[in-house]
């Protein structure tokens, strides 16, 4: 019997050690930090447009594209102080005189921002086209209206036909 009771005592000790109540619960904490910084994004939707003047355009001495026909770019930024969409023509020798290439936008400014609502000659340096004073977390389309004036300064090819005059516009988005 001594042997049997010793065996029961050993089995009981194993059962006590294996039971969940025998282990103490422990917890620990970990901290996760996102170090967000202001970021901007610009997507060029319309990489190129061609303005083909009609006889009426020559009578008016300008040709333009506006609204849905204009150059579209999409912008967004997580900056709590907003962003500015800038445009410029960095061509070293632009084919369309900068004074003849005019830009504006009909896209409403964001809260606390501004928009270039009347035609202004494009410049080699950045000029503000559109802005907002708060974060623009979703992509927003900003359309640039384009006007080329002084049409008779741009000759066609010898022997008829057409001659293309091309300038490149560069868009930049910066946080405020």
C-alpha positions as CSV (number, residue, x, y, z in Angstrom):
1,X,0.0,0.0,0.0
2,X,2.9,2.2,0.7
3,X,4.1,1.8,-2.8
4,X,0.6,2.5,-4.2
5,X,0.1,5.7,-2.1
6,X,3.6,6.8,-3.2
7,X,2.5,6.3,-6.8
8,X,-0.7,8.3,-6.2
9,X,1.3,11.1,-4.7
10,X,3.6,11.2,-7.7
11,X,0.6,11.2,-10.1
12,X,-1.1,13.9,-8.1
13,X,2.1,16.1,-8.2
14,X,2.3,15.7,-12.0
15,X,-1.4,16.5,-12.4
16,X,-0.9,19.7,-10.3
17,X,2.1,20.8,-12.4
18,X,0.2,20.2,-15.7
19,X,-3.0,22.1,-14.7
20,X,-3.5,25.6,-16.2
21,X,-4.1,27.0,-12.8
22,X,-0.5,26.2,-11.9
23,X,0.8,28.9,-14.5
24,X,0.6,32.6,-13.8
25,X,-0.6,34.8,-16.7
26,X,1.7,37.5,-17.9
27,X,1.2,40.4,-20.3
28,X,3.5,42.9,-22.0
29,X,3.0,46.0,-24.1
30,X,4.5,47.2,-27.3
31,X,4.2,50.7,-28.9
32,X,3.8,51.3,-32.6
33,X,4.5,54.8,-33.9
34,X,3.9,56.0,-37.4
35,X,6.3,59.0,-38.1
36,X,4.2,60.5,-40.9
37,X,5.7,63.4,-42.8
38,X,4.1,65.7,-45.4
39,X,4.0,64.0,-48.9
40,X,2.7,65.1,-52.2
41,X,1.8,63.5,-55.5
42,X,1.1,64.7,-59.0
43,X,-0.2,62.5,-61.9
44,X,-0.2,63.9,-65.5
45,X,-3.5,62.7,-67.1
46,X,-3.0,64.5,-70.4
47,X,0.6,64.2,-71.5
48,X,0.0,66.2,-74.8
49,X,-2.6,68.3,-76.5
50,X,-2.6,69.8,-80.0
51,X,-4.2,73.2,-80.7
52,X,-5.2,73.5,-84.4
53,X,-6.5,77.0,-85.2
54,X,-9.6,77.4,-87.3
55,X,-10.3,80.4,-89.5
56,X,-12.3,81.9,-86.6
57,X,-9.3,81.5,-84.3
58,X,-7.1,83.4,-86.8
59,X,-9.7,86.1,-86.9
60,X,-9.6,86.3,-83.1
61,X,-5.8,86.0,-83.2
62,X,-5.8,83.2,-80.6
63,X,-6.7,79.5,-80.1
64,X,-7.5,77.9,-76.8
65,X,-8.6,74.8,-75.0
66,X,-10.6,75.1,-71.9
67,X,-12.5,73.0,-69.4
68,X,-12.6,69.2,-70.1
69,X,-10.4,69.8,-73.2
70,X,-7.6,71.3,-71.1
71,X,-4.6,69.7,-69.7
72,X,-5.5,67.6,-66.6
73,X,-3.3,66.8,-63.7
74,X,-4.3,65.0,-60.5
75,X,-2.8,66.0,-57.1
76,X,-3.0,65.0,-53.5
77,X,-1.1,65.7,-50.3
78,X,-1.3,64.7,-46.6
79,X,0.1,68.0,-45.5
80,X,-2.1,69.6,-42.8
81,X,-1.1,73.0,-44.1
82,X,-2.0,72.2,-47.7
83,X,-0.1,72.3,-51.0
84,X,0.5,74.4,-54.1
85,X,0.3,73.2,-57.7
86,X,2.9,75.1,-59.8
87,X,3.4,75.2,-63.5
88,X,6.3,76.5,-65.7
89,X,7.8,76.1,-69.2
90,X,11.5,75.2,-68.6
91,X,12.4,74.9,-72.4
92,X,15.7,76.6,-73.1
93,X,14.4,77.8,-76.5
94,X,10.6,77.6,-76.4
95,X,9.0,77.3,-79.9
96,X,5.9,79.2,-78.7
97,X,7.0,82.5,-77.2
98,X,6.3,82.5,-73.5
99,X,4.4,85.7,-73.8
100,X,2.1,84.1,-76.3
101,X,1.4,80.9,-74.2
102,X,-1.2,81.7,-71.6
103,X,-2.5,79.5,-68.7
104,X,-5.3,79.6,-66.1
105,X,-7.6,77.1,-64.3
106,X,-11.3,77.0,-63.6
107,X,-10.8,74.4,-60.9
108,X,-11.9,75.9,-57.6
109,X,-9.3,76.4,-55.0
110,X,-9.2,74.2,-51.9
111,X,-10.2,75.6,-48.5
112,X,-7.9,78.5,-47.7
113,X,-6.2,78.3,-51.1
114,X,-6.1,80.3,-54.4
115,X,-6.5,79.6,-58.1
116,X,-5.2,81.4,-61.2
117,X,-8.5,82.4,-62.7
118,X,-7.4,84.7,-65.5
119,X,-5.0,84.0,-68.3
120,X,-1.3,84.7,-67.5
121,X,1.7,84.2,-69.7
122,X,3.6,81.1,-68.8
123,X,7.1,81.7,-67.4
124,X,10.3,79.7,-67.2
125,X,10.0,79.9,-63.3
126,X,7.3,78.3,-61.3
127,X,4.0,80.1,-61.0
128,X,1.2,79.2,-58.7
129,X,-1.8,77.6,-60.6
130,X,-3.9,76.2,-57.8
131,X,-3.6,75.7,-54.0
132,X,-5.3,74.5,-50.8
133,X,-4.7,75.4,-47.2
134,X,-5.5,71.9,-45.8
135,X,-4.7,68.2,-46.6
136,X,-6.1,66.9,-49.9
137,X,-6.0,63.2,-49.1
138,X,-7.9,62.1,-52.3
139,X,-6.7,62.7,-55.8
140,X,-8.1,65.9,-57.2
141,X,-8.1,66.8,-60.9
142,X,-6.9,70.3,-61.7
143,X,-7.4,71.3,-65.4
144,X,-5.2,73.9,-67.1
145,X,-6.8,76.0,-69.7
146,X,-4.4,76.9,-72.5
147,X,-4.4,79.9,-74.9
148,X,-1.9,80.6,-77.7
149,X,-2.2,84.2,-79.0
150,X,-0.5,86.2,-81.7
151,X,-1.2,83.3,-84.2
152,X,0.2,85.2,-87.2
153,X,3.7,85.1,-85.6
154,X,3.8,81.3,-86.3
155,X,4.4,80.5,-90.0
156,X,3.4,77.3,-91.7
157,X,5.8,75.1,-93.6
158,X,7.2,76.2,-97.0
159,X,4.9,74.9,-99.7
160,X,1.8,74.6,-97.5
161,X,0.9,72.2,-94.8
162,X,1.4,72.7,-91.1
163,X,4.3,73.3,-88.8
164,X,4.2,72.2,-85.2
165,X,5.4,74.5,-82.5
166,X,5.9,72.6,-79.2
167,X,6.6,73.7,-75.6
168,X,6.8,71.5,-72.6
169,X,5.0,72.4,-69.3
170,X,6.3,71.1,-66.0
171,X,4.0,70.7,-63.1
172,X,5.2,70.6,-59.5
173,X,3.3,70.1,-56.2
174,X,4.9,71.4,-53.0
175,X,3.6,71.4,-49.5
176,X,2.9,74.8,-47.8
